[in-house]
């Protein structure tokens, strides 16, 4: 249960991203904001990993080969880098509502496929039910139902790109789980992937306008996004992943759109439609289902 709580707290942090940008009110490119967030957060995670490694230098026995660990790191870095770019590209082509629901909703499905193929762990029936309920809630929260009339205007390439964003998130989740199986600590696994991804994102910052970054609100926004929604959140996320399956973690992070909706209602004074309210409830039900403890099998006494 503590691992579940850790992932949920991380998801609450993830859900503050949109509200933070709205409160800052800056004319900044989403790609530039994502690169700055990744650089600050990746550097902080790398520093945390170094400090934690010094405190506990002993390494558990390797359960996965060094070669597989390197592949996992590479795939994880690709997933981290690809997520932001694909997510923003998908929302630009089909709008925030459809782009978000496809990206966020497809992530647990992709994680289920990756986990079944790579880790050879088929999804459980309860996870399938919980994920289906939560994804339905995400669809309602994102207003996808009201967008049905404009289905003819939906870009199929945009949908595929958004699905790629969901697959990217699932990719670095499964890669992180593989590194944990290799004996890596959560801070080392997450710090390595996000640290490398942050460095590789520097060219994006150089190529884009970053004048907003040096204003007071720009600095505050970047520090919050980097330190809270990346460093702090992914430290908890990694620790939670250590005790949970990848599929469970991706489903639990569906609390992110629920958090964003509630913050929009309470902080930004946005209105909450009836479908969105029902969607928030469905997400909560899905999270409760996936968080319920499984039945324990009692040993049969031997006479």
C-alpha positions in Angstrom: 0.0 0.0 0.0 2.9 2.4 0.7 4.1 1.9 -2.9 0.7 2.7 -4.2 0.5 5.9 -2.1 3.9 6.9 -3.4 2.8 6.6 -7.0 -0.4 8.4 -6.3 1.5 11.3 -4.6 3.7 11.4 -7.7 0.6 11.5 -9.9 -0.7 14.5 -7.9 2.6 16.3 -8.6 2.3 15.4 -12.3 -1.2 16.9 -12.4 0.1 20.3 -11.3 2.0 20.9 -14.6 -0.8 22.5 -16.5 -2.0 24.7 -13.6 1.6 25.9 -13.0 2.0 27.0 -16.6 -1.4 28.7 -16.6 -0.6 30.6 -13.4 2.8 31.7 -14.8 1.1 33.2 -17.8 4.2 33.1 -20.0 4.4 33.1 -23.8 6.7 30.1 -23.9 6.9 27.2 -26.4 5.6 23.9 -24.9 8.8 22.2 -26.2 11.0 24.8 -24.5 9.1 24.4 -21.3 9.4 20.6 -21.5 13.2 20.8 -22.3 13.8 23.2 -19.3 11.7 21.0 -17.0 13.7 17.9 -18.2 17.1 19.6 -17.7 16.4 20.9 -14.2 14.6 17.7 -13.1 17.1 15.4 -14.7 20.0 17.2 -13.1 18.3 17.0 -9.7 17.5 13.3 -10.1 21.1 12.6 -11.1 22.4 14.5 -8.0 19.9 12.5 -5.8 21.2 9.3 -7.4 24.8 10.2 -6.7 24.1 11.1 -3.1 22.1 8.0 -2.4 24.8 5.8 -4.0 27.4 7.3 -1.6 25.2 6.5 1.4 24.6 2.8 0.3 27.5 1.8 -2.1 26.7 -1.9 -1.9 25.1 -3.3 -5.0 22.6 -6.2 -4.9 23.3 -9.3 -7.0 22.6 -8.8 -10.7 19.4 -10.5 -11.8 19.6 -9.1 -15.4 22.8 -9.1 -17.5 24.8 -5.9 -17.9 24.1 -5.8 -21.6 20.3 -6.0 -20.9 20.8 -3.2 -18.3 22.5 -0.9 -20.9 19.7 -1.7 -23.4 17.1 -0.8 -20.8 18.8 2.5 -20.0 19.0 3.4 -23.8 15.3 2.5 -24.3 14.3 4.4 -21.1 16.2 7.5 -22.3 14.4 7.3 -25.7 11.1 7.0 -24.0 11.7 10.0 -21.8 12.8 12.1 -24.7 10.0 11.0 -27.0 7.2 11.5 -24.6 7.1 15.3 -24.5 7.7 15.8 -28.2 5.0 13.2 -29.3 2.5 14.4 -26.7 2.7 18.1 -27.7 2.7 17.1 -31.4 -0.4 15.0 -30.9 -2.3 17.7 -29.1 -1.3 20.2 -31.7 -2.9 18.1 -34.5 -6.1 17.0 -32.7 -6.5 19.4 -29.8 -5.7 19.0 -26.1 -8.8 16.9 -25.2 -8.3 14.1 -27.8 -4.5 14.3 -27.7 -4.5 13.9 -23.9 -7.1 11.1 -23.7 -5.3 9.0 -26.4 -1.8 9.5 -24.9 -2.8 9.0 -21.3 -5.3 6.3 -21.9 -3.1 4.3 -24.2 -0.2 4.2 -21.8 -1.6 1.5 -19.5 -2.5 -0.6 -22.5 1.0 -0.3 -24.0 2.5 -1.1 -20.6 0.4 -4.3 -20.5 1.7 -5.3 -23.9 5.3 -4.5 -23.0 5.2 -6.3 -19.7 3.6 -9.4 -21.3 6.2 -9.5 -24.0 9.4 -8.3 -22.2 8.8 -9.4 -18.6 6.5 -12.3 -19.6 3.8 -11.2 -17.1 0.3 -11.3 -18.5 -2.2 -8.7 -17.1 -4.6 -9.7 -14.4 -8.4 -9.5 -14.9 -8.7 -7.0 -12.1 -6.2 -4.7 -13.7 -8.0 -4.9 -17.1 -11.3 -3.9 -15.4 -9.7 -1.1 -13.3 -7.9 0.3 -16.3 -11.0 0.2 -18.5 -13.0 2.1 -15.9 -10.3 4.7 -15.4 -9.7 5.2 -19.1 -13.5 5.8 -19.6 -13.2 8.4 -16.8 -10.2 10.1 -18.6 -12.3 10.2 -21.8 -15.1 12.0 -20.0 -12.8 14.4 -18.2 -11.1 15.3 -21.4 -14.4 16.0 -23.1 -13.9 13.3 -25.8 -17.6 12.4 -25.7 -18.6 15.9 -26.8 -16.0 15.8 -29.6 -17.7 12.8 -31.2 -19.6 15.1 -33.6 -16.3 16.3 -35.0 -14.9 12.8 -35.6 -14.5 13.5 -39.3 -12.0 16.3 -38.5 -9.8 14.0 -36.4 -6.3 13.5 -37.8 -5.4 9.8 -37.9 -1.6 10.6 -38.0 -2.3 12.8 -34.9 -3.9 9.8 -33.1 -1.0 7.6 -33.9 1.4 10.2 -32.6 -0.5 10.5 -29.4 -0.5 6.7 -29.1 3.3 7.0 -29.5 3.4 9.3 -26.6 1.5 6.7 -24.4 3.9 4.0 -25.7 6.9 6.2 -24.8 5.7 6.5 -21.2 5.1 2.8 -21.0 8.5 2.2 -22.5 10.5 4.0 -19.8 8.2 2.5 -17.1 9.1 -1.0 -18.2 12.7 0.0 -18.8 12.8 1.3 -15.2 11.3 -2.0 -13.9 13.9 -4.0 -15.8 16.7 -1.9 -14.2 15.2 -2.5 -10.8 15.3 -6.3 -11.6 18.9 -5.9 -12.4 19.7 -4.7 -8.9 19.6 -1.0 -9.6 18.2 1.3 -6.9 15.1 3.4 -7.9 17.1 6.6 -7.6 20.0 5.3 -9.7 17.7 3.9 -12.4 15.5 7.1 -12.7 18.4 9.4 -12.2 20.4 7.8 -15.0 17.6 7.9 -17.5 16.4 11.4 -16.8 19.9 12.8 -16.3 20.9 11.6 -19.8 17.6 12.8 -21.3 18.0 16.2 -19.7 21.4 16.7 -21.2 20.2 15.5 -24.6 17.4 18.1 -24.4 19.9 21.1 -24.2 20.0 21.5 -28.0 16.2 22.1 -27.9 16.6 24.9 -25.5 19.4 26.4 -27.6 17.3 26.3 -30.7 14.1 27.8 -29.2 13.3 31.2 -27.6 14.2 31.0 -23.9 13.9 34.7 -23.0 10.9 33.8 -20.7 13.2 31.6 -18.7 15.1 34.5 -17.1 12.0 36.3 -15.8 10.9 35.8 -12.2 7.8 33.8 -13.1 9.8 31.8 -15.6 12.4 30.8 -13.0 9.7 30.0 -10.4 7.7 27.9 -13.0 10.8 26.0 -14.2 12.0 25.2 -10.6 8.5 23.9 -9.7 8.2 21.8 -12.8 11.8 20.5 -12.6 12.1 20.0 -8.8 8.6 19.0 -7.9 7.0 17.4 -10.9 10.2 15.6 -12.0 12.8 15.2 -9.2 10.5 14.8 -6.2 7.7 13.1 -8.2 9.9 10.6 -10.0 11.8 9.7 -6.9 8.5 8.6 -5.3 7.4 7.1 -8.6 10.6 5.0 -8.9 10.3 3.8 -5.3 6.6 2.9 -5.9 7.6 1.0 -9.1 10.0 -1.1 -7.1 7.1 -2.8 -5.3 4.5 -2.7 -8.1 4.0 -4.0 -11.6 4.6 -1.6 -14.5 0.9 -2.0 -15.5 -0.3 -1.1 -12.0 1.9 2.0 -12.0 0.7 3.3 -15.4 -2.9 2.8 -14.3 -2.3 4.6 -11.0 -0.9 7.6 -12.9 -4.3 8.1 -14.5 -4.8 10.1 -11.3 -2.9 12.9 -13.2 -5.8 14.1 -15.3 -8.1 13.9 -12.4 -5.8 16.1 -10.4 -5.5 18.6 -13.2 -9.3 18.8 -13.5 -9.7 19.4 -9.8 -7.0 22.1 -9.8 -8.6 23.8 -12.7 -11.9 23.9 -10.8 -10.4 25.0 -7.5 -7.5 27.2 -8.5 -8.2 28.4 -12.0 -12.0 28.7 -11.3 -12.9 26.6 -14.3 -16.4 25.1 -14.6 -16.9 21.4 -14.2 -19.4 19.8 -16.6 -21.5 16.8 -15.6 -19.6 14.4 -17.8 -16.3 15.6 -16.4 -17.6 15.1 -12.8 -18.7 11.6 -13.7 -15.3 11.0 -15.3 -13.5 12.1 -12.1 -15.6 9.6 -10.2 -14.8 6.8 -12.7 -11.1 7.5 -12.4 -11.4 7.3 -8.7 -13.3 4.0 -8.9 -10.6 2.6 -11.2 -7.8 3.6 -8.9 -9.6 2.0 -5.9 -10.1 -1.2 -7.8 -6.4 -1.4 -8.8 -5.3 -0.4 -5.3 -7.4 -3.0 -3.4 -5.2 -5.7 -1.8 -5.3 -9.1 -3.5 -6.6 -12.2 -1.8 -3.9 -14.1 0.1 -3.6 -17.8 -0.5 -3.5 -19.5 2.9 -1.1 -22.4 3.2 -2.7 -25.8 3.6 -1.4 -27.4 6.9 0.5 -30.6 6.4 -0.7 -33.4 8.7 
